[in-house]
């Protein structure tokens, strides 16, 4: 098998074109994830872009303007396409570049494609307008739409032996990847409470909303009258930080470039969570985000290993 200049296996022109399409989609639409994906070697970057492009397609169906019945039909068609990918029934000359790229990536890496079925299940929960009484209920949704993405990504990253950590740790890598996905999704939910309310969606658990007097929802730049909105946000921030702490135990199990990717992506969301914590009502005034220069700084820290080494030291000390 021939090799390219970066050492990856030779890829045919149609497959390269499909990957290029997926990388373009990722660069244009993955406002946070793109910073981490850029840090990967070519083969892993291509595979992650294929995963993102397929996931983006599923999300766009759920967020689109079609009637619920039409959305369900399109999601089930997408599930059928996924079955063709899983069964090796996608030809390199297929007209769907996302399917071509994802099929090739699944042949390169042990990607657990069933995670994309979980993503479709989660988006169907959105289409049905499901709400969540408790954190346990919301956790099921988060594992579908985000934890599954963590496990899919781990199929691309792989794991390595980590000094100072027991051999059994590698077996827990999917668990850590899943938990890190939950941390990112809960951060997304906090960031988007006003936008989601405008779209008729409420994700935060009903019992948490009731506890802090926020059951009336978030249709205004001001919290509900008499509500402890700051208390609600800080309560959820603490939950997210606990999830981040557990999920970051994945980093010592990844190679340098994969660890840099995860450190960059998760680091951006962790800084976003810190910003929300400092000014909880900001999420009611508009979407909270980090400037591009700060995201780039986090990515550089990830590539240099600064964030990964810091988190690794804390993980090892905690286990000592």
N, C-alpha and C positions, 0 to 999 in steps of 0.2 A: 504494500500500500504506500503510495507516495505521500510526502509530507509537505506542508506549507512552510513558509519562513518562520512562523511562530511555533512550529513543532506539532501542530494539530494535524489530524488526518485530512487528506485531500477531500474536498467537497465539490460536487458537481455544480456547474453554472446555474441550473434551475434552483437548486437548494440554496446556493449563495444568494441568489436574487430574493428568495423567500425570506431568508434571514435578514437581508438588508431592509426589506419591507417591515419586518417586525421590529428591527432596531430603530427605524424611523418612527414607528408608532410609539415606541417606548420613549424616545427622545422628545417627542412632541407632547405626550400626554402624562408620562410618569413624573410628575413634578418633584417628587421626593425620591422615589426609588431609582431614578436614572442616575443620580449622583453615586450611588453605591455600585450599580451594575457596571458603570464605566471602569471600575477598578479591577474587574475580572479579566483573566486571559480570554482570548478570542472565542474558544469553543464554549466556555461557560457563559460568557457574555451573550453569545448567540442563543444558547439554550434558555437563559433567563429571559431574553427578549421575546422568544417564542411563547414561553409561559405567560409573560405579561400580556402579549397581544391577544392570546386566547382568553385570558381572564378579563381583559378590557372589553372584549366582545360580549362576554356574558354580562358584565356589569352594565354595559350600555343598553342591552336589551331591557334589563330591570329598570333602568333610569329613564328609558325612552317614553314617548308619548302615546304608545299603542294602548289599546284596551287590555285589561288583564288577561282575557282569553287569548288574545293574539300574542301577548308576551309569553304565556305558558306554552303556546304552540311553537314559538321560535326557540324557546329554551329547550324544549324536547327535541327539536330538530338539531340543536347544537349538541345535545347529549348523544344523538345518533351519530353525528359527525365524530364525536369523541370515541365512540365505540369503533368506528372505522379506523381511527388512528391507532387505537389500542390493539386492534386485530391485524395491523399491518396492511390495511387495504387502501392506503393513500399512495398514489403514484407520484414520483418527483415532478411530473409534468402536469399535475393537477392544477386547476385554475385558482385554487384557494391557497394563497401563500402562507397563511397562518397554519393551516392544516399540514402543508408540506414541511414547514419549519419545525413544528411540534413533533411530527412523526419522525423526522430525522433526529431531533434532540432526544427523543425517547429511545432511539436506537443507540445513541452515544452514551447515555447516562441512565442509571436505574431510577427513573422518575416514577413515583407512585401515582399514575394517572387517575386512579380512583379519587384522588384529592380534588380533581376538577369536577367530578360528579358531585362531591360535597359542596363545592362552590355553587354549582347550579341549584342544588337543594336549598342553599342559603338564600340565593336570589329569588327563588320561588317563595320563600317565606316573606320576602319584601313584597312580592307581587300580590300575595294573599293578604297583605296588611297586618301581619301578626304583630302583637305587642307582647311585652315580657313582664311577668309579675315579679320575678325574683332574679337575682344575679345568676343563679343556676340555669334559669330559663334563657337569659341573654347569652350565657356562656355557650350554650348549644349553637346559637346563631353565629357567634364570633368564631367558634371552632370551624364552622363551615366556610365562612367567607374570608377568614384570615389565618386561623391555625392551619388549615389545609394548605394554604399558600406557603407557610413556613415549612411544612413537611415536603411539599413538592420541591421547594428550593433546596432543601437538604439533599434531595436526590441528585441535584446538580453539583452541589458543593462537595459532598462526601465528608468523611471524618478522618482524623489522624490521631495517633497516640499522643496524649498530652502529658508532659512531665509533671509529676506531683499529683496526678489524679489516677484513680484506680481504673483498671481495664474495663470495669463494668460501666463506666461513665459513657462510653461510646454507645452502649445499648439505650441510654436515656436521651441521646441526641434528638430523636424525633419528638420526644416529650418537651424538651427545651425549645425546639423550633416552634412547636405548636403554641407554647405559652408565650413566646416572644410575639407571635402573631396576634394573640389575644391582647397583649399590651398595646401594640400598634392600633388595633381596631378600637379599643376603648378610648385611646387618645383621639382617634378620628371622630368617634361619637361625641366626645366633649367639644371638640372643635366645631362640629357641624350642628349643634343642637338647634340653633335658630333656622338654618337652612333646611334641616330635616322637618322642623315644625311647619315651615312654609309649604312643604311637600306632603303634609299630612302624616308624617312619620314620627313616632316616639320610640326611642331605643332604650333609654335609661329605665331600669326596673321600676315598676309602679310602686313597689313598697319603699324604694328609696325616695321617689318623688313625694310620696305621702309623708314620710318621716321628716322631710325638710319643708313641707308646705308648698311644694311645687307642682301639685297635681293639675293645676290649671294650664300648664304648658308654657311654651316660650314663643309666643307670637308677637312679642314686643321687644324693644331695646331695653325695657325695664323688666326686672323680675316680677313674678306674680305678687300682688299685694300681700304683705305679711309673711312672705316666704324667706327662708334662710338660704338664699341661692348660693351664697359663698360657702356655706356649710356643705351643701350638696356637692358642689364642685370639688371642694377639698376632700370630701369623703371618697369620691370617685378617683381623684388624683392619687390618693394613698393606695387605693386598690390597684391602679395602673402601675404605680411604682413597685409594688410587691411583685406584680407580674413581670416587670422589666428585670428586677433583681434575679428572679428565677430563670427567666429566658436567657439572660446574659451568660448563664453557665454553659451555653452552647459555644461561646467564642473560643475557649481553649481547645475545643475539639475540631476546629477548622484549620485548614492550611492558611498561610499568611494572606493570600489574595482574597480567599473566600471570607476569612475573618474580617478583612478590611471592608469588604462589601457590606457585611452584616453590621459591623460597627458604624459605618457611615449611615446606612439606612435607619437603623434603630436609634443612632445618636441624634439624627435630625428630629425624630419623633420625641425623643426624651427631652430635647431642648424646647420643642413645641409644648410639651406637657408642663415644663417649668414656667414657660411664658404664661400659660393659662392659669397656673397656680398663683402667679404673682398678681394677676388681674382677672379674676373669674368673670366679671361682667363683660370683658372684651368679647367673649363668644356670642353675646347677644347683640353687639354692635356690628359684627361682621366676621368674616373668616379670619382667624388668627393664623399667621404664617411667618416663616423665617425669610429674611432677604436672601437672595442668591449668593451673596458673598459669604454669609454665615454658613449656608449649606456647603459651599465649596470648602470652607475652612474645616468643617466637620469631616468632609471626605478626605482632605489632606491628612488630618489627624488619623483617620482610619488607615490610610495607606502607609503612613509612617509607623503604625503599630502603637501609637501613644494611647489611644482609647482602649484598644484590645489588651495591651499589657497592663494597664491600670485595672481593668475589670478582672483580668486573669489573676492578678496578685490578690485582689479582694476575695475572689472565689477560693483560691488556695488557702488563704488565711482563715476563711470561714470554716473550711473543712479540717483545718489542723487541730 
